[in-house]
Amino acid sequence: MNAQVVITNSNFSMGTTGRIGVGLSPNGEGNMWKPLNLSGQGSLGGRMEQVDYVDILPAIHFTPKIIGSDSTNVTFQMRLGMYSANGQFVGNVSSRSNNGLTFILPEAYVEATNILGSKWSAWAGSRFRRYDDIHISDYFYFDDHSAQGFGVKYKNTELTLLMPASTDSTGVFPYNYEVTVAGATNPAIRQRMVWIGEHSIHLKNNNTIKLLGEFHYVSKNSAAASKTFPSDNGWVAGIKYNSSFKTAKPGSFNQISVRYGSGIANGGDNGNTFTWATYGAPDENGKYTNAYSFTMVEHFLLNLSNKFSINGYGVFTKSKGGSASTNTDEYFNGKQFYNRKTDFVVGVRNFFYVTNWLHLIQEVHYAVRKDGDNPEASMWKFSLAPTIVPLGKRDPWSRPHIRLVGTVARYNDYARDHNYSPFLQINQKRWGTYVGVKTEWWLF
């Protein structure tokens, strides 16, 4: 006799995250505000002056109950993201007048956990499948597997297959070529298959070791009439250790990770950590056999007292493409790309809990970027942000925030003279500045 299936406890939830605000650069041309971080590092170096964005997360949760058995938890979730490359997109503007409003749908998936009361879970679709992040810099390191695919999990072991694809031609994901569809020629990333295995080992005192392995493969492709692209592959191995600390207030931790990617799996640039976003130029055979990327991350939070918390991080990345060049080489489309780079960024955020609802946030960052054989471009950045915390919690994670932000960045000669930040691209100055009022929230 077949089991009877009924849907119970069906409910709808709505979440949202984002940042919105206004600001200006007092010493900038026309007071125009532009981000101060070094080019090629995204939000690494702090994001107090980050541009506006809004995410909306509707989800449906339900428990299909099979009579005589345990329950299965099922979720369907979507995420609609909105941002603009040209500044303000809310208020008295429209997508036409702004000429830069972008809508994205990075999540649309179904996930089933504890299937029939077992230790098995499964999902399929497109999702932000990512774990620990350095919130100061919005940097999801080590295991950001946000893409389209499917996966299964048994206890502490996850197996995933991703097939990431993109038509983004901004240069963030350079591994693309032109294809012609229905008479239109567009850039598209070469779709690959990414097999991922992850296993977590839970130790005493809430400490965890996570092991990561990946294998990437792209098949031979002759979609462009003038050129055939050879098949290629790559692999990733990594380990991450999360440990908790006993301090006056709970929630303190230390996280450290090491990850190595080889071949076409050497991705991770401009503040993203996608191993499938291949870095650098290919060799003379159009392959990335000798490409690599090494990344090490340190991240900690210390809730030292009811008056003070400190959150710090360090990121080191060294990457090389498939070409033998240490500087630039020709990419598939004939353009010159850097084939070697080094990133080093350290930063710290201090929280002074003046009252339950007034927090004083201070940030200091030091960032270095070296592309090819160029000298190092470097930056010091200092931020001070008196912050209203309406929920009245003395906690680094209490949101929403309403911040009065003042930031000053000092660049070295090479960064200033070679326009190594969005601010410097219109202002060749030793000092970059930002003053504004921003809000940051996550509500679920």
N, C-alpha and C positions, 0 to 999 in steps of 0.2 A: 504494500500500500504506500503511495506517495505521501510524503510529509506535506502538511498544509503550511503555506507561507503567507504571513500577513505583515503589513508594514505598521510599526508602532513608534511612538515618540518622534514622529516626523517634526522637524523644526528648521527654521531658517535663521541664519546669522549674517551679520554685516560687519565687516572690519574695515579699517582704513589706516593708512600710514602716509606721512608726507612731511614736507617742509615748504613754507611759504613766507615771504617777507619782502621788505624793501631795503635798499641800501645804496650807498654811493662811495666812490673813491675820492676823498677830498683833494688829493694831488694828481688825479687822473684827468685826461683830456676830456673837457666838457663834463667833468664829474662822473663820467661813465664808469659803471661798476663792472669789473671782470674778475673771475676767480684768480687767486694769487698763486696757487700751487704750480709746481714745475710741470711742464708739458711732458706727456708720456707717463705720468703717475696718477692721473685721475684725482680721486679724493685722498690719496695717500699724502699726508701732510696736514690733515685736518679739513673739515668741511663746514666750518662756521659760516662761510660766505657762499655755500653751494647754491646753485640756481633752484628755482621752484620745481616741485613735482608733487603729484598726488596719486596714490594708489587706492583703489576701492576693491574690497574683497567680499563679494557675496558667496555664501556657501549654503548647501542643503545637507543636513545631517539626518540620518534615520537608522533605525535598527530593525532590519527584517528578522522577525522572530519565527523560528521554526519550532513548532510545538514539540516538546519533549527534548529539546536540545538547548545549548547555550546560544547566546546572541552574537551576532556579527555587527560590528560598527562600520557604517558606510558613510563616506563624505564625497560630495561633488563640490568642487571649488573652482571659482574663476578669479582672475585678477585683472583689472583694467587699470593701466598706468597712463598718466598724462604728464608731459613735460615739454619744454620749449628750448630750442637752442638759441633763441634770440631774446631771452629775458622774460618779461611778464606775460602770462597767458590767462590770468584771472582778472576780473574787474571789467572795465569798459574797453575790452578788446575782443576781437573775434579771430578765428583761425585764418581768415583771409587777410585781415589787417596785420596780424602778427607774422604771417608768412613763415611759421616755423613750429606750429603746434603739432606734436606727435602723439598719436595714440598707439599703445602696444597692448597685446594680450599675452603676457608671458606665462599665464597659468590657465589651464582648463583641463582638469583631470578628475578621475574617480579613484578613490583609495578604499580598500576594505582591510580592516585590521581584526585580529583575533577571529579568524574565519571559523565559524561553528565552534567557538570556544577554544580553538587550537592556538599554537604559537606562530601560525602562518599569517602573513599579510601580503597584499599585492596592490599594485597601482598601475595605471596606464594613462597616457596623455602627455601634456606639457606642464611642467611645474618648476617653481623655485625650490629645488631640492638641494638645500644647503644648510650648514650647521653653524659652527662657531664663527663669529665675526669680530673684528676690531671695530667697535661701534664708533669710536672717535673718527675713524677714516672710512667707515662703511665698506670695510674690506673683508669679504668672506673668503678666507684663506683655506688652503689644503683640500677641502672636499666640496667645492661648489659645483654640483652636477646639474645645473639648471639648463634643461633642454627637453626636447621631445623624445619620448621613449616609453619604457615600461620596466617594472622591477618586481622582485619578490623578496620576502624577508622571512627567515626562520630564526626565532630567538634573537641572537646578536649578530647574525650574518645576513648581509644583503648582497644580492646579485642584480645587476642592472644592465640594460642595453639601451644606449642612446643613439639617436641619429640626428645630430644637430644640423640645422640648415639656417642660412641667413642671406638676405639680400641687402645687407647693410654695406654701403660703399664708402663709409666715412674713414676707413683706414684702421679702425679699431680691430677688425678682423681681416687682415690682409690676404688670407689664403683664399682668394677668389679668382675668377676669370669670367670673361664675357660669354654669355649664351644668348641665342636668339630664339624667342618664343613668340609665335603669332605675329611675326614681323617686327617685334620690338627687341632691341638689344639691351640687356641688363647685366650688371655684375651679380654673381651668386657664389656663395661659398661652396666648395666641393663637399658634397655630403659624404660623411664617413660613418662607420660603425664603431661605437665605443663600448667595449665590454668592461664592466667595472665590478670588482669584488671588494667588499668592506667587511671587516670583522672587528667587533669591540670586545675587549677583555675588561670586565669589571673587577676592580680590586677593592681592598678595604678602604674605609673612610671616604667613600664616594669618588675614588680615583679611577680613571679609565685610560686604557691604552687602545688606540684605534690603528688598525693596519689597513693600508690601501694598495690596491693593484689595479692597473688598467692596461688594456690593449686596444690600439686604434688601427683602423685599416681603411684606406680609400682605394677604390678599384680604378683601373685604367679608364680614361674618359676621353672621348674625341668629340665632345659636344661643340667645341669651337672648330669651325671648318678648316681653319688655317693651322691648327696645332693639335697634337695628341698629347694628353697628360698621362704620365706613367702611374702605375699603382705604387702605393707607398704605405708604410706602417710606422708605428711607434709604441712605446710602453711607458708606464709610470709606476713608481714605487714610493711609498711614503709611510711615515709613522708619526702619530700625534699622542701627546701625553697630557691629560687634564688632571690636575690635582687641586684639592680644596685646602684652604688655610683656616685655622682657628684664630679669629680676631675678636675684638670687642663687640663688633656687630657682625652678624652672619653674612654669607654671600661672597667672601673673599676666595680668590682662586689664582692659579697659575696655569697657563697653557703654553706648550712649546711643540713645534712641529718641524719636520724636515721632509721635503718632497723633491724627487728627481724625475724629470721627464726626458725621454729620448725620442729622436726622430720627429715625426709630425705631431707628437704629443708634448712638444716643448712650449705650449702656449702659456700666456699670462703676461699681459702688458696693459698699460694705460689704466691701471687700477683694477682690472679684472683678473681672475685667476683660472679662467677656463683653459684646461690643458688642450682642448681641441682648437683653440684659436692660435694656430701655428705661427711662430715668430720667425722673422728673418727671410732670407732669400734662398732658393734651392741651389743645388750644385749644377754642374754642367750637364747632368743627365735629367735635370728637373726633379731631383729627389732631395730628401732631408735626412739621409742616412747618418750623417755625422752631427746632426743638430742635437742640442741639449738645453735644459734649463734646470737650475738648482735654486730652491727657495727655502729659506729658514725664517720662522716667525716665532717671536716671543710676545706674550700678552698676559698682563696680570691686572688684578683688581684687589685693593686692600681697603676694607672698611675699618679704619683704625679706631674710630670713636663716633660718638653721636654728633661730633662737630666736623669731622674731616674724613674724606675718602680720596684715594689716588688711583688712577687708571693709566697704565703705561703700555707701550708696545715698541717693538722693533721688527723691521722687515728687511731682509737682504735677498736680492735676486740677481743671479748672473745667468745670462742666456746667450746662445749662439745659434744661428741658422744653419742651413745645410751647406752653404757655400764655404770655401776655404778662406774667404776674405775676412779680415778683422775690422773692416770699415763698412763700405756699402757694396752692393752687387745688384745685378739686374733681376727683377722679378718676372713672373710669367707674362705680365702685360707690358714689359719693356721699361717700367719705371725703376728707379734706383731705390732700394730699401737698405736701412741699416741692418747689418748682419750680426752685430754683437752689442750687448748693452749690459750695464750694471746699475741696479737701483739699491740705495741704502736710505732708509727712513727710520727715525726714532721720534717718539713723541710721548708727552705725558699730559693728562688732564687732572687738575685738582678741583675738588668740591669742598667749599667751605659752607657749612649749613648755618647761615646767619640766624634764620628762624626756620620753622617748619615749612614755610611757603616761600622764603627768599633764600636762594642759593647763589653763591658767588663762584663762577666757573672760570678757571684759568687754564690756558693751554700753551705749551711750548713744543715746537716741532723743528727738527733739522732734517733736511732732505738733500740727497745727492743723486744726480742722474749723469751717466756717462754713456754716450752713444758712439759706437765705433771707436775710431782713434781720436775723437774730439777730447779736449780738456773737460774736466768735470764742471757741470753746472750745479750750483748749490744754493740753498735758501735756508735762512732762519725765519721762523714765523711765531709771533706772539699774539695771543687773543685774551681778552678780558670780557666776560659776559655775565653781568648781574641778571639773574634768572628768576622769574615768577613761576612757582610750581603749585598750581591750583589745588592739587590733591593733598598737599601738605605733608608729604612723606620725606624723611631724611634718607633718601635712597637714590643712588646714581641712575636707576632705571625708571623712576617715577616720571610719567608723562601725562598730559602735555607740558611743554615748556614754552614760555614767552620770554625771549632773550633780547637784551640790548647788547649788541655785539660791537666791539672795537678790535680791529686786527691790524697789525703792522708786520710786513715782511721785508727782510733785507736780503738782496741778491748779490752773488759774487760778480766779478767783471764779465766772465764768460756768459753767465745766464742773462745778465742785463744786455750785453752787446749782441746776443744772438736770439733775443725774443723768446726765452725759454719759459714763458708762462702766458696764459691768455691776457693778463694785465700788461705784460711787457710787449706784447704784439702791437699795442697801440700807445704804450708809454715806456720809452727806454729810460728808466730811472733806477737808481740804486734802491730806493724804498718804494714798496707798494703798500697801499692803505685801503681799509674798508671800514665803514661805519654803517650800521643798520639795525633794524628790529626784525627778528625772525621768530617763527614758531615751529616747533617740531612735535609730532605726535605719533602715537600708535594706539589705536583703540580697537579692541576685539570683544 
